[in-house]
Amino acid sequence: MKIIISNASPDPIYEQISRQIKAQILSGDLSEGEALPSIRRLAQDLQISVITTKRAYDELEREGFINTVGGKGTFVAVQNQELLREKKMKIVEDKLAEAVSEARLLGIDLNQIQNMLLLLYQEENS
């Protein structure tokens, strides 16, 4: 599991950790049932507070991405495939909403956005 903490990011460190772990689960880089490093081990590897890593793990557990089994460790939760797809769709919707908001601020109309999206999508598939 690879986690990169950015000091330049405006996001709190626990959010950076939870977002990166979540992305690895959604992309399949971390598979169901796979063990995650212990809170202490991750804190030591990242050279951050145990409290920060615990907060990241607590958030992931609350969202259903991981499970902690007392005395055994923390594991990637078994994901309902439909729920997993919904989570992925929500991520895309949030990013598109952010792009639309930014486009409106810059005076870019819907037709221009659609053309940009089409070009970007076609470039990714070629």
Secondary structure, DSSP 8 states (H G I E B T S, - for coil): ------TT-SS-HHHHHHHHHHHHHHHTSS-TT-EE--HHHHHHHHT--HHHHHHHHHHHHHTTSEEEETTTEEEE----HHHHHHHHHHHHHHHHHHHHHHHHHTT--HHHHHHHHHHHHHHHH-
